[in-house]
Amino acid sequence: MRVGCLAAATFPVWRPVERSARVGCLFYPDRMVHELTRDQARRIVVRAQLLDADRPGDVVEVAEQLAAIKIDPTATIASCEHTTLFSRIGPAYETVQLKKAVEDDRLLFEFDGTYRPTSLLPAMLPAMRAWPQRQGTRNWLDANAAFRDDVLARLRAEGPLRAEQIPDTAAVAYDSADGWYGPNQVPRMLEALARQGLVAVSAREGRRRIWDLAERVFGTDVPEYPADEAERMLAERRLQAAGIAKQRSPWTPVGEAGEPARVEGSKWTWRVDPEALARVDDEVDGRVAFLNPYDTMLFDRPRLRELFEFDYVLEQFKPKSQRVYGYFAHPILMGDRFVGLLDATFDKKEGVLRVDAVHELVEFEPEEMDMVRAEIDDLATWLGVPVTGVGER
C-alpha cells in the first residue's frame, strides 16, 4: 500500500524523504537539480497516478494518492468517479465501496465537485475560511446574510436535507450568466457554505446531494494549521499526486514542494516528488488503462503535451460533424504512452458495452491489440455485460 489509510478527521504523517543515487544531478552552490530522461519523467507520472501494473487495493488508497477524484455525471461508459477508480483498481472495484468510504467510514468527503481524502481537510481549512476572494460573491453573501443564517438554522434543526427541502429566502439573486444555476438560490448558498467549511455533503441519493452541518459530517476535532503551513502541505500533496510538475503551472500548483529537476529535451523548470525520485529506476511493469476524459491524469494538458507528446482535445462540446474520435472518447494509456482513444458506450437498454471504434494514434502490434481487447473485456466484466462492436471476439 502506497499511502496509509487514515481514520476520519486525522492528519497524515508526512513521508520521509529518500534520495536516489541513480538519477543524474547537477550541483550548484545552494541547490541540486536532478536530470531526468523523458522516459523517467513519464514513469514517475504513471506511477504517481497509480496507472502502472502495481494496482492499488481499495478506494481510500486511490484517494489518498490522487488527492482528488473528479465527480461528473457524464456516463457514456460510467460516471467519472467510478471509471477513475476502475482504471486504477480494475474489475475488483465495486461502486458500493466508494459510497461506504464516503458515507459510512467518512474517510473521503465531497468538496467542489470532487471526492477528497478526509486526511486532507485540515490543510484545506485555512483557504476555505478565507473564501471567497471574488468581490461579486462577497457582495452576494453580504446581501444574503439572513438567508445564510436561515439555511444553517434549518440544517441544524432538521438536517440532513436535500436542497429542495430548504426554503429560498434570498434577498438578492446571484447574477449568473453561466447557465449552471436556476432561479432557486438554495443550491448556490449551500455550495458557498460548503466552500467555507460550514456545511458539507453528508450523502447522496442517486445524483442528488444530501446536506448537513460540517461539524456533524467531519466532527468537531479537526485540527487547523497556519495558512502558510497548510499551503505547503497542500503543495506537497499535489506533487505527490503528480509525481513531477512544472514549477509555475497553474494546473498543478506545487510551488517549492519537492526538489528541482530538468527533463531531457524540455526547457521547463520542474519539481519532482522525492519519494517518486527514489523509485525512478525501479522496474516498472506497464499495462493498458482507459481514462475518463475528466480523469486527473489528463487535467494538466500542457504537461501531457510536454512529457507524453499527447495533444488531447475533448470533443464533447464540438458539433458532431467536427468530431474525429467520438463524443466522449477515452484516451488509451499503454505503459507510459498514449496510443489511442476508445469510443465506447455502455448501452443499458440493450445490456451491452458497444465499442464503436478503437482509434490508433500509432499502429498497434498484434500483441498490443490483444492487450487493448483484454482491457475491454475487463471493462465489460466490471459492467456485467457482453461486448459488441469493434471489441467483440
Secondary structure by P-SEA (a helix, b strand, c coil): cccccccccccccbbbbbbbccbbbbbcccbbbbbbcaaaaaaaaaaaacccccccccaaaaaaaacbbbbbcccccccaaaaaaaaaccccccaaaaaaaccccccccccccbbbbccccccaaaaaaaccccaaaaaaaaaaaaaaaaaaaaaaccccccccccccccccccccccccccccaaaaaaaaaaaacccccccccccbbbbcccccccccccccccaaaaaaaaaaaaaaaacccccccccccccccccccccccccccccccaaaaaacccbbbbbbbbbccccccccaaaaaaacccccccccccccccccccccbbbbbbccccccccccccccccccccccccccccccccaaaaaaaaaaaaaaaaaacccccccccc
